[in-house]
């Protein structure tokens, strides 16, 4: 089985995130760049299956040259190889174009199962796995809290507003996992040494065919502004009318 895990380089999850006010894009130089935590869990789902089954695990990313460091960590964790989609024309690509390019790369690479995180910690779009599955024309099982992979199918549970839903789909398929899945393993010293010898393939848009390289209809940022500093809240002193004042405060904001 060939499992491709979509991984993404993001600003440090615990650091402050800022927009570049000139471009409207995320300021990726504002904090340390790391592999997204949810993508580490996606990779763990693939590696857990590989531990007891015959499977090839490939880490796939689209990003700047610095993303190669994140791919090396994926290899140190246990992935067999990595693919880096690297092209300056992709700077500022929106979700629609990103999904089209990743789908083209997956078609070129070949796959039985594609695993992604449910949403990145920088963009929070949460729709990339669905867009990729639509481009590929395969089933999607999204927001899985647990994952069970077999030779010909994928199953899992996802939480809904009404309870828990059990889902199943035949392979090939695309799935996304949530933070309720297993925590990622740490790369050990042997894994770090092996990662240096594992192959990393770099593809440009031209390598992926005419559809991926076609001029996109970009999303355009019209305006950006800094989030205002948090102001002090309204204080209500109970002099016998606090209940009335609180009710008026909530009513004015349509909270009751």
C-alpha atoms as one frame of an Amber mdcrd trajectory, in Angstrom:
protein
   0.000   0.000   0.000   1.180   3.513  -0.787   0.145   6.142   1.747   0.799
   9.801   0.997   0.649  12.200   3.942   0.082  15.896   3.278   2.303  17.984
   5.552   2.668  21.743   5.825   5.233  24.150   7.202   3.601  26.719   9.488
   4.752  29.402  11.948   5.359  28.013  15.431   1.980  26.953  16.793   2.667
  28.641  20.135   4.005  31.874  18.634   2.185  35.012  17.528   0.922  35.032
  13.957   0.800  38.184  11.875  -0.229  39.194   8.399   2.020  41.109   6.060
  -0.041  44.281   5.702   1.384  44.950   2.230   0.432  41.594   0.683  -2.259
  40.284   3.025  -0.304  37.034   3.262   0.837  35.336   6.441   4.153  36.725
   7.679   6.168  33.509   7.684   9.260  35.226   9.021   7.523  36.330  12.183
   8.301  33.142  14.134  10.073  29.798  13.826   8.804  27.567  11.007   7.745
  24.058  12.072   5.743  21.122  10.762   2.063  21.568  11.605   1.122  19.567
  14.703  -2.015  18.105  13.115   0.051  16.883  10.162   2.349  15.058  12.576
  -0.733  13.169  13.789  -1.675  12.407  10.174   1.822  11.025   9.638   1.532
   8.970  12.828  -1.652   7.331  11.488   0.277   6.222   8.403   3.338   5.053
  10.351   1.206   3.121  12.858  -0.233   1.115   9.975   3.221   0.646   8.455
   4.562  -0.737  11.757   2.658  -3.985  11.217   1.887  -3.976   7.497   3.672
  -3.701   4.179   3.269  -0.025   3.294   5.224   2.821   1.732   4.756   6.211
   3.396   5.473   9.388   1.430   5.398  12.925   2.892   4.180  15.540   0.407
   4.315  19.303   0.832   3.920  22.480  -1.189   5.939  25.376   0.142   9.074
  27.517   0.027  12.637  26.203   0.054  12.712  26.256   3.879  10.032  23.522
   3.916  12.775  20.983   3.168  13.724  21.051   6.863  10.187  20.033   7.809
  10.302  17.209   5.278  13.511  15.943   6.863  11.706  15.706  10.199   8.945
  13.709   8.493  11.594  11.345   7.163  13.225  11.113  10.594   9.857  10.144
  12.083   9.686   7.231   9.649   8.422   8.308   6.224  10.210   6.460   3.402
  10.512   9.407   1.015   9.299  12.945   0.465   8.049  15.135  -2.363   8.475
  18.912  -2.307   6.394  21.052  -4.684   8.593  24.121  -5.024   7.848  26.979
  -7.418   8.030  30.748  -6.897   4.806  31.142  -8.887   2.944  29.465  -6.023
   3.671  32.253  -3.534   0.367  33.333  -2.008  -1.601  30.490  -3.640  -5.134
  30.210  -2.259  -6.883  27.001  -1.224  -8.429  26.395  -4.646  -5.133  26.562
  -6.515  -3.260  24.706  -3.775  -5.737  21.814  -3.976  -5.418  21.665  -7.772
  -1.616  21.531  -7.590  -1.566  18.908  -4.810  -4.074  16.751  -6.693  -1.860
  16.917  -9.792   1.146  15.858  -7.694  -0.792  12.950  -6.167  -1.863  11.777
  -9.614   1.751  11.850 -10.804   3.018  10.174  -7.640   0.350   7.489  -7.320
  -1.372   6.576  -4.048  -3.750   4.197  -2.318  -4.553   6.451   0.611  -4.025
  10.176   1.248  -3.984  11.366   4.883  -4.158  15.024   5.920  -4.860  17.048
   9.023  -8.386  18.395   9.309  -7.191  22.022   9.133  -3.879  23.863   9.257
  -3.057  25.942  12.302  -2.230  29.005  10.209  -4.982  29.253   7.595  -7.759
  27.308   9.400  -9.548  26.739   6.093 -10.466  23.130   6.814 -11.506  22.368
   3.224  -8.281  21.306   1.484  -8.814  17.518   1.938 -12.315  17.831   0.463
 -11.061  19.876  -2.504  -8.270  17.385  -3.184 -10.677  14.437  -3.014 -13.003
  16.210  -5.458 -10.163  16.771  -7.932  -9.091  13.129  -7.636 -12.647  11.772
  -7.811 -12.220   9.525  -4.746 -14.154   9.144  -1.453 -13.461  11.497   1.454
 -13.674  10.570   5.143 -13.047  13.801   7.036 -12.506  14.893  10.640 -11.765
  11.389  11.890 -11.118  11.036  15.626  -9.913   7.454  15.107  -8.534   5.637
  12.087  -8.568   1.959  11.083  -6.767   1.134   7.840  -7.064  -2.201   6.035
  -5.681  -3.408   2.730  -8.730  -2.245   0.796 -10.650   0.223   2.981 -10.513
   2.950   5.587 -12.799   3.288   8.607 -13.070   5.601  11.571 -15.254   7.653
  13.867 -16.064  11.333  13.621 -17.809  13.537  16.150 -20.970  15.417  15.200
 -23.363  17.705  17.039 -25.633  14.716  17.586 -23.039  12.177  18.702 -20.506
   9.910  17.021 -20.670   8.722  13.416 -18.912   5.592  12.118 -17.699   5.991
   8.535 -16.093   3.641   6.026 -14.818   4.036   2.474 -13.037   1.835  -0.064
  -9.541   2.655  -1.250  -8.278   4.754  -2.926  -9.530   7.530  -0.648  -8.638
  10.768   1.109  -9.039  11.144   4.873  -8.403  13.911   7.387  -7.726  13.449
  11.100  -8.340  15.565  14.173  -6.317  16.229  17.321  -8.110  13.306  18.995
  -6.043  10.804  17.012  -2.807   9.383  18.415   0.041  11.717  19.311   2.981
  11.685  16.938   6.135   9.750  17.750   9.436  11.551  18.320  12.269  11.016
  15.830  15.022   8.937  17.445  18.729   9.238  16.730  18.712   6.332  14.267
  15.759   7.883  12.438  17.535  11.228  12.157  20.600   9.567  10.643  18.509
   7.536   8.198  16.578  10.626   7.121  19.748  12.070   5.567  19.864   9.191
   3.073  16.172   9.089   2.169  15.122  10.601  -1.172  13.441  14.005  -1.447
  12.000  14.713  -4.901  11.448  18.334  -5.925   8.767  19.147  -8.507   7.961
  22.491 -10.110   4.618  23.418 -11.623   5.935  22.485 -15.045   6.682  18.965
 -13.767   3.025  18.545 -12.805   1.466  19.261 -16.188  -0.482  21.992 -17.910
  -3.454  21.963 -15.535  -1.356  22.663 -12.437   0.725  25.326 -14.202  -2.238
  27.112 -15.783  -2.735  30.712 -14.698  -4.953  30.600 -11.608  -7.870  32.785
 -10.662  -6.254  34.071  -7.484  -8.020  35.224  -4.360  -7.080  38.878  -3.904
  -6.705  40.518  -0.486  -8.315  43.956  -0.711  -7.445  45.269   2.745  -5.752
  44.202   5.971  -5.423  45.746   9.405  -3.894  44.885  12.754  -6.177  43.292
  15.303  -6.927  45.961  17.914  -5.475  45.533  21.380  -7.812  43.955  23.869
  -9.598  46.647  25.896 -10.744  46.439  29.483 -14.157  44.882  29.949 -17.192
  46.582  31.404 -17.295  46.419  35.186 -20.614  46.219  36.981 -20.627  47.100
  40.680 -23.472  45.517  42.586 -25.340  48.315  44.338 -28.618  46.493  44.140
 -29.142  46.928  40.385 -26.374  44.643  39.080 -28.862  42.102  37.708 -30.659
  44.732  35.675 -27.405  46.198  34.362 -26.112  42.757  33.369 -29.370  41.957
  31.547 -29.236  45.283  29.688 -25.582  44.656  28.754 -26.373  41.239  27.290
 -29.535  42.426  25.554 -27.698  45.316  23.878 -25.345  42.773  22.299 -28.183
  40.429  21.310 -26.819  37.714  23.624 -30.198  37.108  25.250
